């Protein structure tokens, strides 16, 4: 028995995830404790139970089967996204929910899993090369399909997570660094150009430096890329200046919520106050004034990190971050030891997705990132996201169990 | 496998990126929580902006002449802030307010779950004695405060219980459905006009932003009140009701069970709507004592039941005009067609009786003297289909869509109805004979009957009955008139004239059954009804309108279990119409003679 566990059961991932889910449940309990008498908490507890079962199921799935059925599953899941556009429910302005047996399901959360499996399955084929532009284009089309469907809902934040998952996977699969830089540079350049001259110059300098180090790439193409990014920067600036004032204000507030303290920035300011006032050791469970006095709207979904940070202070925040760090490094380790390309790519996709969610969500709560409504894995209130993240954790455990298979 | 896949270098790059991310986050946490921790801690203590709802003044209601019927008066409410309240003071508070300790605890506990820092209502509308007792113990009763709120006040003699309705503390079920506007303890219109016009009457809540510390203690207004949103007072209602007629009708029925509905046939406005017995609305304006509720619900005379709109009784002879109109309009009979009344009528082996032996009667006589035999025979000639088609045109068997919610559609039997109840082909024309005189299955409400009287008064042109004439929009400062839907029931003038003449004679001519409804100096038309019922004495009905040539009021009076329509309902109708047309009761005074001279001169 013991040898079985040592051989097949990834205790590190398992206990890390259990810890995070536990902290998440306590946080949801604290943030939603009011006249509704913990209804939300019990619902989340139910979802955690479902998630746990599915996590164990994912761990046990046969590797070959997953690899073979990844594409059919992917297309089947896309049809759910189309269904959601046709008959879905609207919540907070985007049409991303399906009602199933009285519970709201967000198919986009599960499409993340089928997409990562499909991409990994495609890139792990022996006839596909991550250095071949044609193959890369095909992989990109795979990812573009769900992104387009989710943009239609419209759910900008969730669409971004697909890109955040895809680019590191390409990198891991062997795409050239030069290519990766060409893909991601314009986004950074555009954002920096709106933020001001200094950020713009810094980003350009970094880009120039990065291109400079890639000595074996075509110098002419590198210069062209650099030039194009400079032009993009100026174009964005020109377009931004031409926008009506209110739209400029919206973009500026998005990039820096402090610009609108009573509107869009209200959450961020209250979140910062909540976290800051937690101090080193926090105010104690169920005793966070910001949390208990409902100062942070929608706290149990996107701003859940404030709860451990306010009620357990810096110590609580670092414990959460520490658990996440263990999970991410464990994922990279699993990707490295897996003998199978498919498994390895799946692990990297999961790590990238988690990393993006963690950095954007917590970054938003502490005021380092723009407000993008994406949940914090394992902690945020919400059934579909909790279940899908636990399924991903199950996939990581699956990678461990099958690590020796070719 | 190409050698770049998952290479050592790529692994390192990813690890570094993740490390940078975590270092940034931990650094930021350290900055916020350790370096600025005290600063944010103070801010959390201070920042706390509390949104305090400001309840607007509920709209007033005026009658057609501008008399204020529904007013607001200040009342005092005891509030308790759960977090501040000391349980040791529970016996003291309970003895001052005369409430069970367990009731107080239940309220505080419920509020505690909602938000322990926000004061919650414990008792509305406390008495002056309670108020002074509380003031006396103020220093002891920490966390107990008194708030001034408005409660409904009814300054005139008008009770209007069922019509005006009341606002009560919102129920949990309703709160769940309307969470975006209401909060626990809010008042919400729950019956009558208060319910129907809730959105107009309630106004729009305002918000005051108050800075509070983390313990919920108020520091002061936030940003000098610059962001406060003032409440918008509720809109006023201008009713078609005539307060004097309403009060008179209420007093006339004070010891009876019944209803009065009067309509202005020129626009459909309800002049009076009375249902008796009723209840005192002022019991509902603050808190309703549970024993009052229990008593009202247990009362076998059903004071909460709106007899004006919910009753479903047979209308008796008042319904005869439906049959007369059908027969005349369809050309089945003319004014020369007569029936000889011997005081009885045999159909099959059943005997149908008449009140008198009327001899030979035509259609006008039959209405004038309310001859049953004429209508029994006529019903057999006309048949069910034409009769019920005419009844439907007068709005029977369906709601009038008046602007209060509680209304009964009544029942107008049709061929489909009989087929359904008795089976196809299993009923005979004999079933119809009772319908001819408004007995049997047919069921109507006094409101439907008043509407019917208004249609007769106006020769077919009529309006949807409505209590509210106009809403005064306080934002635009405009009086928004409510335009009543206009309908037309086109029958030939000849038909109308014959039937209306019968109704005129029923009141004005000797031998009429409704002579008790006469008014000095004005010609009245009407019809009495005496409806049999299995529970005691007959129900007394009267419908009518006046003045005959240019009707300004149409009325229906129903008094339960008293006897003849002509003896009980008709005089009430006469007095109400007199009050409305003259603005006072003149029949006992000097004006009566002048009015009688005028009518004599006219004749």
Interface residues (C-beta under 8 A of the other chain):
Chain A: X34 X35 X37 X129 X130 X131 X168 X171 X172 X173 X174 X262 X270 X272 X273 X274 X275 X276 X277 X278 X279 X280 X289 X290 X293 X294 X295 X309 X313 X314 X317 X318 X321 X324 X325 X328 X329 X332 X335 X336 X341 X344 X348 X351 X355 X358 X359 X362 X363 X366 X367 X368
Chain B: X1 X2 X4 X5 X6 X7 X10 X11 X13 X14 X15 X17 X18 X21 X22 X24 X25 X26 X28 X29 X30 X32 X33 X34 X36 X37 X38 X39 X40 X41 X43 X44 X45 X47 X48 X110 X113 X114 X115 X117 X184 X214 X215 X216 X227
